[in-house]
């Protein structure tokens, strides 16, 4: 059984989808934010349920969509414990395994390209990220890279796998899609037959330009692609938006709600509300629709029942991904719909605090009227 291999031309990134053919539980490895519509379409067409979104490391050349996939498809996010991606649901250590249906994928810690680089073994396949490329390897000159560590990861970890193990790299720039451990062990131009000293000399002589998007991508990827560059949690802000009435700050939403002008709708799941916390007086209507799916009749009916004629509806979720999609759907239903900027996590200094009256303080504002 082969993985589904997908390619992003802009960053030359390979994304992989693996699944159990019986339960249809699936895993995605190294998804790209600009390809989320494509990836969701693949899952939908094959009837797959995304269980895990895996990162091989904190990428410097593209932004991951792992955070969005957690929001839109219900996946749990994972990342290497040493990668600095502390926002992932599960931080993996060497040898850890993840189950999806009757299948298992195993993590191999392979530092060198970055200190937190990891490869994943599934059946007779290995997904090598930027650690091992076809006839090459990842660079080691930034993000705590180490040529000595990469040499050890290649020769003492990956090359110890059976020769027939199929190699699926995180990138390729020459139109190649797959190799094998045996082939790379004997013919990889950078490492095959080289001593550690020779390998280090090769890596130090590369003098590659920095990735074009590094300054943008790395900080975003440390937050699984859900990065808020301009937080405005306590300003009376309203911004135009495409497909719905606009994006508003939590302060403006609170003002409208207190004045009786708007209904607050929380589109997080019941489980999230129970675990992270409730926003008192918000109407809980979970958004479970993926982009491109037909209308979710249950959501439509509940939303129309919750919003009286003449009132605005303001929608929130954890980070602002689902609430934007829900605002667009609410607009299609004829409602005047707004998305709350940056969601439940918009202000990391305030969210999750309980007010003196026992009401949940959403971004520092008690949503119960006194």
Secondary structure as UniProt FT lines:
FT   STRAND          4..8
FT   TURN            9..12
FT   STRAND          13..19
FT   TURN            21..23
FT   STRAND          25..29
FT   HELIX           33..35
FT   HELIX           36..46
FT   STRAND          49..54
FT   HELIX           66..73
FT   STRAND          76..80
FT   HELIX           81..83
FT   TURN            86..87
FT   STRAND          90..92
FT   TURN            94..95
FT   STRAND          97..100
FT   TURN            101..102
FT   STRAND          103..109
FT   TURN            115..116
FT   STRAND          118..122
FT   TURN            123..124
FT   STRAND          125..129
FT   TURN            130..131
FT   STRAND          132..133
FT   TURN            134..135
FT   STRAND          136..137
FT   TURN            143..144
FT   HELIX           147..152
FT   HELIX           153..157
FT   HELIX           158..160
FT   TURN            163..164
FT   STRAND          166..169
FT   STRAND          179..180
FT   HELIX           181..187
FT   TURN            189..193
FT   HELIX           196..204
FT   TURN            212..213
FT   HELIX           214..221
FT   TURN            222..225
FT   TURN            233..234
FT   STRAND          238..239
FT   STRAND          246..248
FT   HELIX           250..258
FT   TURN            259..260
FT   STRAND          262..266
FT   HELIX           270..276
FT   TURN            280..281
FT   STRAND          283..284
FT   TURN            291..292
FT   HELIX           297..306
FT   TURN            309..310
FT   STRAND          312..316
FT   HELIX           321..332
FT   TURN            333..334
FT   STRAND          336..340
FT   TURN            341..342
FT   HELIX           343..345
FT   TURN            348..352
FT   STRAND          353..354
FT   TURN            356..357
FT   STRAND          360..362
FT   TURN            363..364
FT   STRAND          365..366
//
